[in-house]
């Protein structure tokens, strides 16, 4: 940089420090001039006016070295202009050359305004009162900006925090930090109100000495005390914020060796797996995986702990992971490709399908060296490939390839919204971790947030009776909640402040209401799919509308189906679902059924979901699935499971009479041609672990003779 520019910057820094000190020491200087040296008021006012002009000049000008360099180049260019165009013509072509380099320092500009106003009023009135009101004006300005930020979030303290640390904006703790900053902003507003009152009182009713002592000393001391107290409170709050380490970001030293990761039975049993156990078990699995020359591994594991350590080890070894909840021999034979290996903890898979036993590997492997245990190889989230098999409308599994990058973005968002609820509880689950909902909420999120999870899935409603020792987060599917409600009858569960998430199926409002009566909490429903991850949420006590997640953009296509664009969807054009929706003016939406559930029966369009809902509304049905059948002609068939009222009503009736009851009932809503022609009344409909009907098995019911 040229010497002249360097000198300018040195001078600029000096004046910046000088003016800042002058602003802070203003009350002391006024006291010295008025009381100690007894300067005339109008002389002091002229000094203040001059100071205001200097502040104004310093508030304008080029803001950086780059601006000076650009200005120098422009000057040289104008001087060398071969056409002799003057600078005015150049400015006309490019006005920014003249005005674009001017920058305003808002702080200095505001100070100059206050000084100028105080100086002029003081000179005209020949009174020192206006000089003493300067601190009131400054404090009132701060109060204005702080208070308006509470009305128009985010709070100004949060803005300062994110300017200093931009990672907060993408942190799962963003909401918690913003809430904390809101409280700090409110405290500062209260201080400004009290300080304005004190400054006004000292200006009107106290001597210059008292005014100077308060405004030039005591007020700054109080501010310093607030800063100090807030600092120590912030340190305490930070300690309470459990460190968040995703599967792809953790290191061996991320948590203490004795940090509890999961538990067996109930929490109070005291049987735990720790962070040290996690590092050891993943090291054992890594050693085994690396000993095999295989790039793709099928993983099925009922034990959440075994699943976690095996899944992480596979990613650390840069392997592709094929997750499947279905280990029937026919499915695995169809799914498994040459060169793939299989890891499981299920006896059927180990004995019949050639899977390696995860339990045997961990229990029988020699303990690796400490250096290997502590190595924790890096997982690159963008390079991971996780295959999830989802059942579409036909029930036939479809391979959906995902990455940890999108999973962890989903987790971070869920945690930013409900993180406090997770951290206050231990985690229980009734769902399979082989599907996206179960994986995100029972494996990935608890690991990242440091929330201890129960090692085994809850399989029977009666198990909930045991969990009265602690506060628990419950991850469930609607079908399991309904089963538990029915099993409990009128007896509420002895749970302490439970929090329930549910997904993977439709939760009827009456089931949600009943869940609140039995569990003591109205479930939070999450709407999404394997392809889209989380999209929206609701608690049906507040209505049937779904609220899109903040990071999801939704609209309808020409077929009135929902289209989603979000960080979890790799296609920049978004993902078209088969869900029919009505989007409301406030941005929320109502699900209207599935486009792929619309079938034609003798040229009549009918919604299978609508027929199912009408059957449920009869009041005698616990569960129903309507399927389209085709043999000599196309028709509908319905498989029904009665509730207690239905069992009592139809227990003595012949099947033909039951068929006719539902036929006549549905005639109120549909034409005869689309009413189900075949009926099966069963104790329970076949469902997968997510509570979804197995449509192929249901269709097979109607292949049997009447």
Buried (B, 14 or more C-beta within 10 A) or exposed (E): EEEEBEEBEEEEEEBEEEBEEBBEBBBBBBBBBBBEEEBEBBEBBBBBBEBBEBBBEBBEBBEEEEBBBBBEEBEEEBEEEEEEEEBEEBBEEEEEBBEEBEEEBEEBBBBBBBBBBBBBBBBEEEBBEBBBBBBBBBBBBBBEEBBEBBEEEBBBBBBEBBEEEEEBEEBBBBBBBBEBBBEBBBBBBEBBBEBBEBBBEBBEEBEBEBBBBBBBEBBBEBEEEBEEEBEEBBEEBEEEBBBBBBBBBBEBEBBEEEBBBBBBEBBEEEEBBBBBBBBBBBBBBBBBBEEEEBEBBBBBBBBBBBBBBBBBBBBBBBBBBBBBBBBEEEBBEEBBEEEBBBBBBBEEBBEEBEBBBBEEBBEEBEEBEEEBBEBBEEBEBEEBBBBBBBBEEEBEBEEBEBBBBBBBBBBBBBBBBBBBBBBEBBBBBBBBBBBBBBBBBBBBBBBBBBBBBBBBBBEEBEBBEEBEEBBBBBBBBBBBBBBBBBEBEEEEBEBEEBBBBBBBBBBBEEBBEBBBEBBBBBBBBBBBBBBBBBBBBBBBEEEEBBBBBEBBEBEBEEEEBBBBBBBBBEEEEBBBBBBBBEBEEEEBBBBBBBBBBBBEBEEEEBBBBBBBBBBBEBEBBBBBBBBBBEEEEEBBBBBBBBBEEBBEBBEEEEEEEBBEBBBEBBEEEBEEEBBBBBBBBEEEBBBBBBBBBBBEBBBEBBEEEE
